[in-house]
Amino acid sequence: MKKFTTEERAITFNRMLERVGVAQWGRASRLVEGCGVSPATASGWLNGSLPRDSVALLQCCDHFDIDVYEWVTGTGRAKGVNTIKFKRNIHRLKAFEVERESLSPDQFSVMAVMLYEDEDKAEFMLDNIDILAPR
């Protein structure tokens, strides 16, 4: 296995965060908030350091849907379902149903997939459910 340098890791980690919509400006703050780490730790990660705390590593990967293998080695593994993210989105979708109205099976399945793929746009998708998946 080729050595994965600190510089390469920094580029890879930042690219993974970009892929999930974490803007470059304020990125360290998003890591602090999302993973409960110190600003110095977040800065270190962005500069290519690996987490010393394996719990923080996994928490960051789950929160931002990052492939831990890609972060550590530079080579990703096939992705499965992130069960924490999946549960959070199904909960969010069911809460929407309780507050507003029931969704048809087609609407529910379309929204579940859309929420899983792009949580940041979830509010827009829920506000426009009838356009996205008519009854």
Beta strands, then each sheet from edge to edge (+ up, - down):
end
